[in-house]
Amino acid sequence: MNPLDTFFQWLLATSLRASVLALVVLGLQFVLVRWLPARWRHALWLPVVLVLLAPMLPASRFSVENRFLTESGSWLAESQSTAMSESNGQIPEVAQPTSWQVSGLQFLFAAWLLGACGVLVVGGVGYRRVLCRITRGAVATSGAINESVARAAQQLGVKRVPQVIVSSAVDSPAVAGLLRPVLLLPVGFPEGFSANEARMVLLHELTHLKRHDLPLNWLLCVLQAVHWFNPLLWLAFARMRADRETACDAQVLGADTEDRRADYGHALLKLQNSGAKSGLSLAFVGIFARAGMRSRIRAIAAHRRPHPVWSLAAAIMIAALTVVGATRAQEAKSGQAGWGAFVSFKDGTLTLKSSGGRRVWNNLAETTKVFQWDNAARDFKPTGPADALSKVTAGTWIFVAENQAHIRVSVEKEGHVTGTFVSFKEGRLLLLGKDLPVSNFTKKYGNQLNYPKFAENVPVFESIDGAEYTLAGTPAAILPKLKEGTLVKVYYGPGDGSFIRIEIGQKK
């Protein structure tokens, strides 16, 4: 696959997946706004950041792809599979793209790169200009300020006390930097604040350092530049920063042995009334942000220590979002048999959708034989090598044998009959069940279905204790061992004898 094509598939798939996760997070926050602790409300965004960072997501049987993959959306998952095969040096040989395709991809890449570089340059230049202005307006720091900062750092357990810069270009307290963070204070601080109010302001800024909010904020700036074309992620990043301030507020209040909600709220209101500007730039992290100030004051007034149950529930939600949203569909293991409805076949990668979720076989050998069901002959007939799969229509039922020895292409629509096992003699299966044809009614067993002899290539799958179906063997080897009353499903296509598979047991 063309490298640019691979890159754009990954970029769009990552952006789409992160957008879906962001909507889920916003929904959870809206529903649980009264109960979810501020710290965990901010932590809910971690799976979104993980998705945006990961060049390759791990596979999981619980991935959302396993349940909601469709043919039109298969490219979202295939981009990760393609990236994996190419990263291992196993680049499939495919036809070279036409000149107009290459030109189009190059134009899109240039447009994306221009937008990403533009966001980074504007942000970087703005950061440097503000920092230079602060440096020019810097004044000598008093010993009392340094002592207050040292006491606040000791209270929080911050081992490395940041450098303090007092400047006339600073409107409200903030922290900046990455490797060597600095604490920025306006000239005259803490005039106009009580001792407790000033201490709460310093605790807030130092808590950002303790929480490592500065590195995370720089990372968000880079991700925002990479996904500059996605307005939903811009909204998510803004919401994430607002939740960061609320989480910091809650941590500051929780670090004090006394109730300081009134002092903390008054400090924020004084900053607002002083005419402070809401933020120096995205690279700075500070206590004052005019947007969302009302909700922060309400959260401070209603602050209480979070109940352990809700903290546990939030941790479970984060884990669930990570497992479901930040993972890709589980692929078939090398040499493992499987079956499912056809989704796509591209660059040697076969994707099926089965009752157990999405299944993928990478790098199918060219020598793998493909057999197509012939309804007239009631048998599978060879149609050619694996490339013949490119002509298969979506929804066609396909079985892949162990070690990819062969592939059987069945029918576009399948049916099945469910019943309880009665007997299996001389290759004939007898089932009993309410949904079986009434014409097969007998006084001894009621409604029943007597199957003709099964072909040896019909796979039998079994679910043990409600687990996923796994290949158990052939009808002759498995069915004679069944106990009477065992649940059995027989899947078939149009025409007598076109049996696709047999499932034993019930998957939970």
C-alpha positions as CSV (number, residue, x, y, z in Angstrom):
1,M,0.0,0.0,0.0
2,N,1.2,3.5,-0.7
3,P,2.8,5.0,2.4
4,L,0.7,8.2,2.2
5,D,-2.5,6.1,1.8
6,T,-1.5,4.1,4.9
7,F,-0.8,7.3,6.8
8,F,-4.1,8.9,6.0
9,Q,-6.1,5.7,6.8
10,W,-4.4,5.7,10.2
11,L,-4.9,9.4,10.8
12,L,-8.6,9.4,9.9
13,A,-9.3,6.1,11.7
14,T,-7.6,7.5,14.8
15,S,-9.4,10.8,14.7
16,L,-12.7,9.1,14.2
17,R,-12.2,6.6,17.0
18,A,-11.1,9.4,19.4
19,S,-14.1,11.5,18.4
20,V,-16.5,8.7,19.3
21,L,-14.7,8.2,22.6
22,A,-14.9,11.9,23.3
23,L,-18.7,11.9,22.8
24,V,-19.0,8.9,25.1
25,V,-16.9,10.7,27.8
26,L,-19.0,13.9,27.4
27,G,-22.1,11.8,27.8
28,L,-20.9,10.1,30.9
29,Q,-19.9,13.4,32.4
30,F,-23.3,14.8,31.7
31,V,-25.2,11.9,33.2
32,L,-22.9,11.5,36.3
33,V,-22.1,15.2,36.9
34,R,-23.5,15.1,40.4
35,W,-21.6,12.0,41.5
36,L,-18.4,11.7,39.5
37,P,-15.4,13.1,41.5
38,A,-13.6,15.9,39.7
39,R,-10.3,14.0,39.6
40,W,-11.9,11.1,37.8
41,R,-13.9,13.3,35.5
42,H,-10.6,14.6,34.2
43,A,-9.1,11.1,34.1
44,L,-11.9,9.9,31.8
45,W,-10.1,11.6,29.0
46,L,-7.1,9.4,29.3
47,P,-8.4,6.7,26.8
48,V,-9.0,9.5,24.2
49,V,-5.3,10.6,24.6
50,L,-4.2,7.0,24.4
51,V,-6.0,6.4,21.1
52,L,-4.5,9.5,19.6
53,L,-1.0,8.5,20.6
54,A,-1.0,4.8,19.7
55,P,0.3,4.1,16.2
56,M,-0.9,0.5,16.6
57,L,-3.7,-0.5,19.1
58,P,-3.6,-3.8,20.9
59,A,-6.1,-6.5,19.9
60,S,-9.0,-7.4,22.2
61,R,-12.0,-9.6,22.0
62,F,-14.0,-6.8,23.7
63,S,-13.1,-4.1,21.1
64,V,-16.0,-2.1,19.8
65,E,-14.9,-3.2,16.3
66,N,-15.9,-6.8,17.1
67,R,-19.6,-5.7,17.4
68,F,-20.1,-2.8,15.0
69,L,-17.8,-3.5,12.1
70,T,-19.4,-3.2,8.7
71,E,-18.1,-3.4,5.2
72,S,-18.2,0.4,4.8
73,G,-16.3,0.9,8.1
74,S,-13.8,-1.9,7.6
75,W,-11.1,0.5,6.5
76,L,-11.0,1.9,10.0
77,A,-9.8,-1.4,11.4
78,E,-7.8,-2.4,8.4
79,S,-5.5,0.6,8.7
80,Q,-4.1,-0.8,11.9
81,S,-3.7,-4.3,10.3
82,T,-1.9,-2.8,7.3
83,A,0.4,-0.8,9.6
84,M,1.3,-3.9,11.5
85,S,2.2,-6.0,8.4
86,E,4.3,-3.2,7.0
87,S,6.0,-2.6,10.3
88,N,7.1,-6.2,10.4
89,G,8.6,-5.8,6.9
90,Q,6.0,-7.9,5.3
91,I,4.7,-5.4,2.7
92,P,2.3,-7.1,0.3
93,E,2.9,-6.7,-3.4
94,V,0.1,-4.6,-4.9
95,A,-0.4,-2.7,-8.1
96,Q,1.2,0.7,-8.2
97,P,-1.2,3.6,-7.8
98,T,-1.9,5.7,-10.8
99,S,-0.3,9.2,-11.2
100,W,-3.5,11.1,-10.4
101,Q,-4.0,9.0,-7.2
102,V,-0.4,9.9,-6.1
103,S,-0.9,13.5,-6.9
104,G,-4.1,13.6,-5.0
105,L,-2.5,12.0,-1.9
106,Q,0.4,14.3,-2.1
107,F,-1.9,17.3,-2.2
108,L,-3.8,16.1,0.8
109,F,-0.6,15.4,2.7
110,A,0.7,18.9,1.8
111,A,-2.6,20.4,3.0
112,W,-2.5,18.5,6.3
113,L,1.2,19.2,6.9
114,L,0.6,22.9,6.2
115,G,-2.3,23.0,8.7
116,A,-0.4,21.1,11.4
117,C,2.8,23.2,11.0
118,G,0.7,26.4,11.0
119,V,-0.9,25.5,14.3
120,L,2.5,24.6,15.8
121,V,4.2,27.7,14.5
122,V,1.4,30.0,15.7
123,G,1.4,28.4,19.1
124,G,5.1,28.3,19.4
125,V,5.6,31.9,18.3
126,G,2.9,33.1,20.7
127,Y,4.5,31.2,23.6
128,R,7.9,32.7,22.9
129,R,6.5,36.2,22.5
130,V,4.7,36.0,25.9
131,L,7.7,34.5,27.6
132,C,10.0,37.3,26.3
133,R,7.5,39.9,27.4
134,I,7.4,38.3,30.9
135,T,11.2,38.2,31.0
136,R,11.5,41.9,30.1
137,G,9.0,42.9,32.8
138,A,10.5,40.8,35.5
139,V,11.4,42.3,38.9
140,A,13.2,41.1,41.9
141,T,11.5,38.4,43.9
142,S,11.1,39.1,47.6
143,G,12.2,36.6,50.2
144,A,8.7,36.4,51.6
145,I,7.4,35.1,48.2
146,N,10.1,32.5,48.0
147,E,9.5,31.4,51.5
148,S,5.7,31.1,50.9
149,V,6.3,29.0,47.7
150,A,8.8,26.7,49.6
151,R,6.2,26.1,52.4
152,A,3.5,25.4,49.9
153,A,5.8,22.9,48.0
154,Q,6.6,21.2,51.3
155,Q,2.9,20.8,52.2
156,L,2.2,19.2,48.8
157,G,5.3,17.1,48.8
158,V,6.8,18.8,45.7
159,K,10.5,17.9,45.9
160,R,11.7,20.4,43.3
161,V,10.7,24.0,44.1
162,P,10.2,25.9,40.8
163,Q,11.9,29.1,40.0
164,V,9.7,32.1,40.8
165,I,9.4,35.0,38.3
166,V,7.5,38.1,39.3
167,S,6.7,40.3,36.3
168,S,4.5,43.2,35.3
169,A,3.5,41.2,32.1
170,V,1.8,38.5,34.2
171,D,-1.9,39.2,35.0
172,S,-2.6,36.1,37.1
173,P,-0.5,33.3,38.6
174,A,0.5,30.5,36.3
175,V,3.2,27.8,35.6
176,A,5.1,27.3,32.4
177,G,7.9,25.3,30.9
178,L,8.5,21.6,30.4
179,L,11.9,20.4,31.6
180,R,12.4,23.3,34.0
181,P,9.0,24.7,35.0
182,V,8.7,28.2,36.4
183,L,6.1,29.8,38.6
184,L,4.8,33.1,37.2
185,L,3.4,35.7,39.6
186,P,2.0,39.3,39.0
187,V,3.8,42.3,40.5
188,G,2.3,43.0,43.9
189,F,1.1,39.5,44.7
190,P,-0.1,38.7,47.3
191,E,-1.5,42.2,47.9
192,G,-5.3,42.2,48.1
193,F,-5.4,38.5,49.3
194,S,-5.6,37.2,52.8
195,A,-2.8,34.8,53.9
196,N,-5.0,31.8,53.4
197,E,-6.2,33.0,50.0
198,A,-2.7,33.6,48.8
199,R,-1.6,30.2,50.1
200,M,-4.5,28.5,48.2
201,V,-3.4,30.2,45.0
202,L,0.2,29.0,45.4
203,L,-1.1,25.5,46.2
204,H,-3.1,25.4,43.0
205,E,-0.1,26.3,40.8
206,L,2.2,23.8,42.6
207,T,-0.5,21.1,42.4
208,H,-0.3,21.4,38.6
209,L,3.4,20.5,38.9
210,K,2.7,17.6,41.2
211,R,0.1,16.3,38.8
212,H,2.4,16.7,35.8
213,D,-0.1,18.8,34.0
214,L,2.5,20.8,32.1
215,P,3.9,17.8,30.1
216,L,0.3,16.6,29.4
217,N,-0.7,20.1,28.3
218,W,2.3,20.2,25.8
219,L,1.2,16.9,24.5
220,L,-2.3,18.1,24.0
221,C,-1.0,21.1,22.0
222,V,0.9,18.7,19.7
223,L,-2.1,16.4,19.3
224,Q,-4.3,19.4,18.6
225,A,-1.9,20.4,15.8
226,V,-1.9,16.9,14.3
227,H,-5.7,16.7,14.3
228,W,-6.3,20.4,13.4
229,F,-9.0,19.4,10.9
230,N,-11.3,17.8,13.6
231,P,-13.4,20.4,15.4
232,L,-14.8,17.8,17.8
233,L,-11.3,17.1,19.1
234,W,-10.7,20.8,19.6
235,L,-13.9,20.8,21.7
236,A,-12.6,17.7,23.6
237,F,-9.3,19.3,24.3
238,A,-10.9,22.5,25.6
239,R,-13.2,20.4,27.8
240,M,-10.2,18.4,29.0
241,R,-8.4,21.6,30.1
242,A,-11.4,22.9,31.9
243,D,-11.7,19.5,33.7
244,R,-8.0,19.7,34.6
245,E,-8.6,23.0,36.5
246,T,-11.6,21.6,38.3
247,A,-9.6,18.5,39.3
248,C,-6.8,20.7,40.5
249,D,-9.2,22.7,42.6
250,A,-10.5,19.5,44.2
251,Q,-7.0,18.2,45.0
252,V,-6.0,21.5,46.6
253,L,-9.1,21.5,48.8
254,G,-8.5,17.8,49.7
255,A,-4.9,18.5,50.7
256,D,-5.9,20.9,53.5
257,T,-7.0,19.6,56.9
258,E,-9.4,22.5,57.3
259,D,-12.4,23.6,55.2
260,R,-11.0,26.3,52.9
261,R,-13.7,26.4,50.3
262,A,-14.6,30.0,51.2
263,D,-11.0,31.2,51.1
264,Y,-10.5,29.4,47.7
265,G,-13.7,30.8,46.2
266,H,-12.9,34.3,47.3
267,A,-9.4,34.1,45.8
268,L,-10.9,33.1,42.4
269,L,-13.4,35.9,42.5
270,K,-10.7,38.4,43.4
271,L,-8.7,37.3,40.4
272,Q,-11.8,37.7,38.2
273,N,-12.6,41.2,39.6
274,S,-9.0,42.3,39.2
275,G,-9.3,42.2,35.4
276,A,-6.9,39.4,34.9
277,K,-6.8,37.9,31.4
278,S,-7.9,34.3,30.9
279,G,-4.6,32.6,30.1
280,L,-1.4,33.6,28.5
281,S,-1.4,31.0,25.8
282,L,-2.2,27.3,25.5
283,A,1.3,26.4,26.7
284,F,0.7,28.1,30.1
285,V,-1.2,26.5,32.9
286,G,-2.8,28.9,35.4
287,I,-5.4,29.2,38.1
288,F,-7.5,31.8,36.3
289,A,-9.6,31.0,33.2
290,R,-12.6,33.2,32.6
291,A,-14.4,30.4,30.7
292,G,-16.0,28.0,33.1
293,M,-15.4,30.1,36.2
294,R,-19.0,29.9,37.3
295,S,-19.0,26.1,37.2
296,R,-15.7,26.0,39.1
297,I,-17.1,28.2,41.9
298,R,-20.1,25.9,42.1
299,A,-17.9,22.9,42.3
300,I,-15.8,24.5,45.0
301,A,-18.9,25.4,47.1
302,A,-20.2,21.8,46.7
303,H,-16.8,20.1,47.3
304,R,-16.8,17.1,49.5
305,R,-14.5,14.1,49.8
306,P,-15.4,11.6,47.1
307,H,-17.0,8.3,48.1
308,P,-14.8,5.3,47.5
309,V,-17.6,3.6,45.5
310,W,-17.6,6.4,42.9
311,S,-13.9,6.4,42.7
312,L,-14.0,2.7,42.0
313,A,-16.8,3.1,39.5
314,A,-14.8,5.8,37.7
315,A,-11.7,3.5,37.5
316,I,-13.9,0.8,36.1
317,M,-15.3,3.2,33.5
318,I,-11.8,4.2,32.4
319,A,-10.7,0.6,32.1
320,A,-13.8,-0.2,30.1
321,L,-13.4,2.7,27.8
322,T,-9.7,1.7,27.2
323,V,-10.5,-2.0,26.5
324,V,-13.6,-1.3,24.3
325,G,-12.5,1.9,22.6
326,A,-8.7,1.9,22.6
327,T,-8.3,-1.6,21.2
328,R,-8.8,-3.1,17.7
329,A,-10.6,-6.3,16.9
330,Q,-8.9,-9.6,17.7
331,E,-7.3,-11.2,14.8
332,A,-7.2,-14.9,14.1
333,K,-4.0,-16.5,15.3
334,S,-1.6,-18.0,12.8
335,G,-2.9,-21.3,11.6
336,Q,-6.3,-21.0,13.4
337,A,-9.5,-22.0,11.7
338,G,-12.5,-19.7,11.6
339,W,-15.6,-18.7,9.8
340,G,-17.8,-15.7,9.3
341,A,-19.5,-13.3,6.8
342,F,-17.2,-11.8,4.2
343,V,-16.3,-8.1,4.9
344,S,-13.3,-7.4,2.7
345,F,-10.2,-8.9,1.0
346,K,-7.3,-6.5,0.4
347,D,-3.6,-6.8,0.0
348,G,-3.7,-10.4,1.1
349,T,-5.7,-9.7,4.2
350,L,-9.1,-11.4,4.7
351,T,-11.6,-9.9,7.1
352,L,-14.7,-11.7,8.2
353,K,-17.5,-10.9,10.7
354,S,-18.7,-13.8,12.8
355,S,-20.9,-14.3,15.9
356,G,-17.7,-14.0,17.9
357,G,-16.7,-10.7,16.4
358,R,-14.3,-9.6,13.7
359,R,-11.8,-12.1,12.4
360,V,-8.7,-11.2,10.3
361,W,-6.2,-13.4,8.5
362,N,-3.1,-11.5,7.3
363,N,-0.8,-12.5,4.4
364,L,-2.9,-15.3,2.9
365,A,-0.6,-17.5,0.8
366,E,-1.1,-17.4,-2.9
367,T,-1.3,-21.2,-3.0
368,T,-4.3,-21.3,-0.6
369,K,-7.1,-23.0,-2.6
370,V,-10.5,-21.5,-2.6
371,F,-13.6,-23.7,-3.0
372,Q,-17.1,-22.3,-3.9
373,W,-20.3,-24.0,-3.0
374,D,-22.2,-25.3,-6.1
375,N,-25.8,-25.7,-5.3
376,A,-26.6,-27.9,-8.2
377,A,-23.8,-30.3,-7.5
378,R,-24.4,-30.0,-3.7
379,D,-20.6,-29.8,-3.2
380,F,-17.7,-27.3,-3.0
381,K,-15.8,-26.9,-6.2
382,P,-12.4,-25.3,-6.7
383,T,-12.4,-21.7,-8.1
384,G,-8.8,-20.7,-7.9
385,P,-6.2,-19.3,-5.5
386,A,-6.8,-16.8,-2.7
387,D,-7.1,-13.9,-5.2
388,A,-10.5,-15.3,-6.1
389,L,-11.8,-13.8,-2.8
390,S,-11.6,-10.3,-4.4
391,K,-14.7,-11.2,-6.4
392,V,-16.8,-12.4,-3.3
393,T,-19.7,-10.2,-2.4
394,A,-20.2,-8.8,1.2
395,G,-22.1,-11.1,3.5
396,T,-21.0,-14.3,1.8
397,W,-20.3,-17.0,4.4
398,I,-16.7,-18.2,4.4
399,F,-14.8,-20.9,6.3
400,V,-11.0,-20.8,6.6
401,A,-9.4,-24.1,7.5
402,E,-6.5,-24.6,9.9
403,N,-3.1,-23.4,8.7
404,Q,-5.1,-21.7,5.8
405,A,-5.0,-25.0,4.0
406,H,-8.1,-24.1,2.1
407,I,-11.0,-21.6,2.1
408,R,-14.6,-22.5,1.5
409,V,-17.0,-19.9,0.1
410,S,-20.6,-20.6,0.8
411,V,-23.7,-18.5,0.3
412,E,-24.7,-14.9,0.8
413,K,-27.4,-15.7,3.3
414,E,-27.5,-18.6,5.7
415,G,-30.2,-20.3,7.8
416,H,-30.0,-22.4,10.9
417,V,-32.0,-24.8,13.0
418,T,-31.7,-25.1,16.7
419,G,-32.6,-28.2,18.6
420,T,-31.6,-30.6,21.4
421,F,-29.5,-33.6,20.6
422,V,-31.2,-37.0,20.3
423,S,-28.8,-39.3,18.4
424,F,-26.1,-39.5,15.8
425,K,-26.0,-42.9,14.0
426,E,-24.4,-43.9,10.7
427,G,-23.7,-40.2,10.0
428,R,-27.2,-39.1,10.5
429,L,-28.1,-36.4,13.2
430,L,-31.5,-36.4,14.9
431,L,-32.6,-33.2,16.7
432,L,-35.6,-32.3,18.8
433,G,-37.0,-28.8,19.2
434,K,-40.0,-26.6,19.0
435,D,-38.8,-24.6,16.0
436,L,-38.3,-27.7,13.8
437,P,-40.7,-28.5,10.9
438,V,-44.1,-29.7,12.0
439,S,-44.1,-32.3,9.2
440,N,-41.5,-34.2,11.1
441,F,-43.7,-34.7,14.1
442,T,-43.5,-38.1,15.8
443,K,-45.3,-39.4,18.9
444,K,-42.0,-40.3,20.6
445,Y,-40.0,-37.2,20.1
446,G,-42.4,-34.5,18.9
447,N,-41.1,-32.1,16.3
448,Q,-37.8,-33.4,15.0
449,L,-35.4,-33.1,12.1
450,N,-33.4,-36.1,10.8
451,Y,-30.4,-34.9,8.8
452,P,-28.8,-36.8,6.0
453,K,-25.2,-37.8,6.3
454,F,-22.8,-34.9,6.9
455,A,-19.7,-34.4,4.8
456,E,-16.5,-34.8,6.6
457,N,-15.5,-31.2,5.8
458,V,-18.4,-29.6,7.8
459,P,-16.7,-28.0,10.8
460,V,-18.1,-28.6,14.3
461,F,-17.6,-25.7,16.8
462,E,-18.2,-26.0,20.5
463,S,-18.8,-23.5,23.3
464,I,-17.7,-24.8,26.7
465,D,-19.3,-23.1,29.8
466,G,-20.5,-20.2,27.7
467,A,-17.1,-19.3,26.2
468,E,-16.4,-18.4,22.6
469,Y,-17.0,-21.1,20.0
470,T,-13.8,-23.0,19.1
471,L,-13.2,-25.6,16.4
472,A,-13.8,-29.0,17.9
473,G,-13.5,-31.3,14.9
474,T,-15.6,-33.2,12.4
475,P,-19.2,-34.5,12.8
476,A,-18.0,-38.1,12.9
477,A,-15.5,-37.4,15.6
478,I,-17.6,-35.1,17.9
479,L,-21.3,-35.8,17.5
480,P,-21.3,-39.5,18.7
481,K,-19.9,-38.2,22.1
482,L,-22.8,-35.8,22.7
483,K,-25.2,-36.3,25.6
484,E,-28.9,-36.4,24.8
485,G,-30.4,-32.9,25.4
486,T,-27.3,-31.0,24.4
487,L,-28.1,-27.8,22.5
488,V,-27.1,-28.0,18.8
489,K,-27.3,-25.5,16.0
490,V,-27.0,-26.6,12.3
491,Y,-26.3,-23.8,9.8
492,Y,-27.1,-24.4,6.2
493,G,-27.4,-22.6,2.8
494,P,-30.0,-23.0,0.1
495,G,-30.2,-26.5,-1.3
496,D,-30.1,-29.8,0.4
497,G,-26.8,-30.8,1.8
498,S,-25.2,-27.4,1.8
499,F,-24.3,-27.5,5.5
500,I,-22.0,-24.8,6.6
501,R,-21.2,-25.7,10.2
502,I,-22.5,-27.1,13.4
503,E,-22.4,-25.3,16.8
504,I,-22.7,-27.1,20.1
505,G,-23.6,-25.3,23.3
506,Q,-24.6,-21.7,23.8
507,K,-22.2,-18.8,24.0
508,K,-23.1,-16.2,26.7
